[in-house]
Amino acid sequence: MTVSENPTLPDRAVQQVLADGPIPKHEQLRAILLDLCRTALQPGDMLPSERKLVDEYGVSRITVREAVGQLVADGVLERVPGKGTFVARRAVRSTLHLASFHEDMRRAGAIPSTRVLQAERAVPPPDVASLLRLRPFDEAFHIVRLRLANEQPISVDDGWYNPAYLPDLLSADLEASLYEQFDNKYGVPINRAEQSVAARACPAETARHLQVDEGDPVLVFDRVSYSDKLPIERAVSTYRGDRYQLQMSLDETSPQGGSNTGQVR
């Protein structure tokens, strides 16, 4: 870690003024510090002290602690007892929840981007057709995308989409969040999903896109997503095991009459 007795803020950070208004000052400061971590600081760099931030932005210690604490909780910063707070050297960490990749990465403090590898209208495999409630030989939209965080490959998403609810999907912005477009353009927000997660050996083609070796361990998410009761998506997402961590909160509650299981929420 880069340790300095009095690390300073770059000029672009201290030129921003926190204003009274509808956005709380701790949220404004969090946004400034997040931008600082993404653009001006490197993993392992030390954040200026709490007192320095108080003086630079004219806010209270409580405001600084709230902003920094949120970034620590998001995995953007990490505290080292007796030394200070540093830009984290961590894999992207996600809490098990229902969200688009873009939202997931932003929540983890990373900059998301997407490259489209394949986009077509085709007849899906029988098991996919069944999950999407399509008739035999009905076509669906097939979209394969490489997902990146801070320009580093994180996952390959192989998805099939029900054309009955997503007309002209192939003309949409496939590099942007599909879930946001499902909601805003098509009126079918994704609000429920059934998902399983398994560790597997990475196949050759996927390994090439993820820049790993064939057979390396990966996390595979197999998901069917719904808008209320409408089946919208069947997707298989393959994540690099060294760049993506899954975090879950567990308790002793179990499904009726069954054992504990992971659930999308």
C-alpha positions as CSV (number, residue, x, y, z in Angstrom):
1,M,0.0,0.0,0.0
2,T,1.1,3.5,-0.7
3,V,1.4,5.1,2.7
4,S,1.9,8.8,3.2
5,E,1.8,10.9,6.4
6,N,-0.3,13.6,4.7
7,P,-1.7,12.4,1.4
8,T,-3.3,15.3,-0.5
9,L,-6.3,15.5,-2.8
10,P,-5.9,16.1,-6.5
11,D,-7.0,19.6,-7.6
12,R,-10.0,18.2,-9.5
13,A,-11.4,16.8,-6.2
14,V,-11.0,19.9,-4.0
15,Q,-12.4,22.3,-6.6
16,Q,-15.9,20.7,-6.2
17,V,-18.2,22.4,-3.7
18,L,-20.7,20.7,-1.5
19,A,-24.0,22.6,-1.7
20,D,-27.1,22.6,0.4
21,G,-30.0,21.0,-1.4
22,P,-32.1,17.9,-1.9
23,I,-29.0,15.6,-2.2
24,P,-27.5,15.1,1.3
25,K,-23.9,16.2,1.7
26,H,-22.6,12.8,2.6
27,E,-24.0,11.5,-0.8
28,Q,-22.3,14.4,-2.6
29,L,-19.0,13.6,-0.9
30,R,-19.4,9.9,-1.5
31,A,-19.8,10.7,-5.3
32,I,-16.7,12.9,-5.3
33,L,-14.6,10.3,-3.5
34,L,-15.9,7.5,-5.7
35,D,-14.9,9.5,-8.8
36,L,-11.5,10.2,-7.1
37,C,-10.9,6.4,-6.5
38,R,-11.8,5.6,-10.1
39,T,-9.9,8.3,-11.9
40,A,-7.1,9.8,-9.8
41,L,-6.1,7.1,-7.2
42,Q,-4.7,3.6,-7.7
43,P,-5.5,0.5,-5.7
44,G,-3.5,0.7,-2.5
45,D,-3.3,4.5,-2.5
46,M,-4.1,6.1,0.9
47,L,-7.2,8.3,1.2
48,P,-6.6,11.7,3.0
49,S,-7.3,11.6,6.7
50,E,-10.8,12.3,8.1
51,R,-9.5,15.7,9.4
52,K,-8.2,16.6,5.9
53,L,-11.5,15.8,4.3
54,V,-13.4,17.8,6.9
55,D,-11.1,20.8,6.3
56,E,-11.2,20.6,2.5
57,Y,-15.0,20.3,2.1
58,G,-16.2,22.2,5.2
59,V,-18.4,19.4,6.4
60,S,-18.7,17.6,9.7
61,R,-16.9,14.5,10.8
62,I,-20.2,12.7,10.7
63,T,-20.6,13.5,7.1
64,V,-17.1,12.3,6.2
65,R,-17.6,9.1,8.2
66,E,-20.9,8.4,6.5
67,A,-19.5,8.9,3.0
68,V,-16.3,6.9,3.6
69,G,-18.2,4.2,5.5
70,Q,-20.5,3.7,2.5
71,L,-17.5,3.3,0.2
72,V,-15.9,0.8,2.6
73,A,-19.2,-1.2,2.7
74,D,-19.3,-1.2,-1.2
75,G,-15.7,-2.6,-1.3
76,V,-14.3,0.6,-2.9
77,L,-12.2,1.5,0.2
78,E,-10.7,-0.6,2.9
79,R,-9.6,0.4,6.4
80,V,-6.3,-0.8,7.8
81,P,-6.2,-0.4,11.7
82,G,-3.4,1.9,12.8
83,K,-2.6,3.0,9.2
84,G,-5.6,4.6,7.5
85,T,-8.1,4.1,4.7
86,F,-7.0,2.9,1.3
87,V,-8.4,2.3,-2.2
88,A,-9.2,-1.4,-2.1
89,R,-7.3,-4.2,-3.9
90,R,-10.3,-6.5,-4.2
91,A,-12.3,-8.5,-6.7
92,V,-15.6,-7.1,-7.6
93,R,-18.0,-8.2,-4.8
94,S,-21.7,-8.6,-5.2
95,T,-24.5,-9.3,-2.8
96,L,-27.0,-11.8,-4.1
97,H,-29.8,-9.7,-5.4
98,L,-31.9,-9.1,-8.5
99,A,-30.2,-6.4,-10.6
100,S,-28.7,-5.7,-14.0
101,F,-24.9,-6.2,-14.5
102,H,-24.6,-2.4,-14.9
103,E,-26.3,-1.7,-11.6
104,D,-24.4,-4.5,-9.9
105,M,-21.0,-3.1,-11.0
106,R,-21.9,0.5,-10.1
107,R,-23.0,-0.6,-6.7
108,A,-19.6,-2.3,-6.3
109,G,-17.8,0.9,-7.3
110,A,-16.7,-0.3,-10.7
111,I,-17.3,1.2,-14.2
112,P,-19.3,-1.3,-16.3
113,S,-19.1,-1.8,-20.0
114,T,-20.3,-4.3,-22.6
115,R,-19.1,-5.8,-25.9
116,V,-21.7,-7.7,-28.0
117,L,-20.3,-11.0,-29.2
118,Q,-23.4,-12.3,-31.0
119,A,-27.0,-11.0,-31.6
120,E,-29.5,-13.0,-33.7
121,R,-33.0,-14.3,-34.0
122,A,-33.0,-18.1,-33.9
123,V,-34.8,-21.2,-32.7
124,P,-33.7,-21.9,-29.1
125,P,-32.8,-25.3,-27.7
126,P,-35.9,-27.2,-26.5
127,D,-35.2,-26.7,-22.8
128,V,-34.9,-22.9,-23.3
129,A,-38.1,-22.8,-25.4
130,S,-39.9,-24.6,-22.6
131,L,-38.7,-22.2,-19.9
132,L,-39.7,-19.2,-22.1
133,R,-43.1,-20.9,-22.8
134,L,-42.5,-20.9,-26.6
135,R,-43.9,-23.5,-29.0
136,P,-41.5,-25.9,-30.7
137,F,-39.6,-24.1,-33.5
138,D,-40.7,-20.7,-32.4
139,E,-37.8,-18.2,-32.6
140,A,-36.3,-16.1,-29.8
141,F,-33.7,-13.4,-29.6
142,H,-30.2,-14.8,-28.8
143,I,-27.7,-12.3,-27.4
144,V,-24.2,-13.1,-26.2
145,R,-22.2,-10.3,-24.5
146,L,-18.9,-9.9,-22.8
147,R,-19.3,-7.8,-19.6
148,L,-16.4,-5.8,-18.2
149,A,-15.7,-3.8,-15.0
150,N,-13.0,-1.1,-15.3
151,E,-12.2,-2.5,-18.7
152,Q,-11.4,-5.9,-17.3
153,P,-13.4,-9.0,-18.4
154,I,-15.8,-10.2,-15.7
155,S,-18.4,-12.4,-17.4
156,V,-19.9,-13.8,-20.6
157,D,-23.7,-13.6,-20.6
158,D,-25.5,-16.0,-23.0
159,G,-29.1,-15.0,-23.0
160,W,-32.3,-15.9,-24.8
161,Y,-35.2,-13.5,-24.8
162,N,-38.9,-13.9,-25.4
163,P,-39.9,-11.9,-28.6
164,A,-43.5,-11.7,-27.6
165,Y,-42.7,-9.1,-25.0
166,L,-39.6,-7.6,-26.5
167,P,-40.3,-6.7,-30.2
168,D,-37.4,-5.3,-32.2
169,L,-35.0,-6.1,-29.3
170,L,-32.0,-6.4,-31.7
171,S,-32.4,-2.7,-32.6
172,A,-32.0,-1.7,-28.9
173,D,-28.7,-0.6,-27.4
174,L,-27.3,-4.0,-26.6
175,E,-24.2,-2.5,-24.9
176,A,-26.4,-0.7,-22.3
177,S,-28.4,-2.3,-19.5
178,L,-31.1,-4.5,-21.0
179,Y,-33.0,-4.6,-17.8
180,E,-33.4,-0.8,-17.8
181,Q,-34.6,-1.0,-21.4
182,F,-37.1,-3.8,-20.6
183,D,-38.6,-1.5,-18.0
184,N,-38.4,1.9,-19.8
185,K,-39.0,0.9,-23.4
186,Y,-41.0,-2.3,-23.2
187,G,-42.9,-1.9,-19.9
188,V,-41.8,-5.4,-18.6
189,P,-39.5,-4.7,-15.6
190,I,-37.6,-7.7,-14.3
191,N,-38.9,-8.2,-10.8
192,R,-38.5,-11.9,-10.2
193,A,-36.0,-14.6,-11.1
194,E,-35.1,-18.2,-10.4
195,Q,-31.4,-18.7,-10.3
196,S,-28.8,-21.4,-9.6
197,V,-25.1,-21.0,-9.1
198,A,-22.4,-23.6,-9.7
199,A,-18.6,-23.8,-10.0
200,R,-17.5,-25.3,-13.2
201,A,-14.4,-25.6,-15.5
202,C,-14.3,-22.9,-18.1
203,P,-14.9,-24.1,-21.7
204,A,-12.4,-23.0,-24.4
205,E,-14.5,-20.3,-26.2
206,T,-15.6,-18.6,-23.0
207,A,-12.0,-18.8,-21.6
208,R,-10.8,-16.9,-24.6
209,H,-13.2,-14.0,-24.0
210,L,-12.5,-14.0,-20.2
211,Q,-8.8,-14.1,-20.8
212,V,-8.3,-17.3,-18.6
213,D,-7.1,-20.8,-19.4
214,E,-9.5,-23.5,-20.6
215,G,-10.5,-25.5,-17.5
216,D,-10.0,-22.6,-15.0
217,P,-12.7,-22.5,-12.3
218,V,-15.6,-20.1,-13.1
219,L,-18.9,-19.3,-11.4
220,V,-21.9,-20.1,-13.6
221,F,-25.2,-18.4,-13.0
222,D,-28.2,-20.1,-14.7
223,R,-31.3,-17.8,-14.5
224,V,-34.8,-17.4,-15.7
225,S,-36.1,-13.9,-15.2
226,Y,-39.7,-12.8,-15.1
227,S,-41.8,-9.6,-15.2
228,D,-44.5,-10.7,-12.8
229,K,-45.5,-14.0,-14.3
230,L,-44.2,-13.4,-17.8
231,P,-41.0,-15.3,-18.7
232,I,-38.7,-12.7,-20.3
233,E,-35.2,-14.1,-20.2
234,R,-33.2,-17.3,-19.8
235,A,-29.5,-16.5,-19.3
236,V,-26.4,-18.3,-18.5
237,S,-23.7,-16.0,-17.1
238,T,-20.1,-17.3,-16.6
239,Y,-18.0,-15.2,-14.2
240,R,-14.2,-15.2,-13.6
241,G,-13.8,-16.7,-10.2
242,D,-10.8,-14.5,-9.4
243,R,-12.6,-11.2,-10.2
244,Y,-16.0,-11.8,-8.8
245,Q,-17.1,-12.6,-5.3
246,L,-20.6,-13.4,-4.2
247,Q,-21.8,-12.3,-0.8
248,M,-24.9,-13.6,0.9
249,S,-26.7,-12.9,4.2
250,L,-27.9,-16.2,5.8
251,D,-30.3,-16.9,8.6
252,E,-31.9,-20.0,10.1
253,T,-35.2,-19.5,8.2
254,S,-35.9,-22.2,5.6
255,P,-38.5,-22.7,2.9
256,Q,-41.7,-24.5,4.1
257,G,-40.8,-28.1,4.8
258,G,-37.4,-27.9,3.1
259,S,-33.8,-27.2,3.7
260,N,-32.1,-23.8,3.4
261,T,-31.5,-22.6,-0.1
262,G,-30.0,-19.5,-1.7
263,Q,-32.6,-17.2,-3.1
264,V,-32.6,-14.2,-5.5
265,R,-34.0,-11.2,-3.8
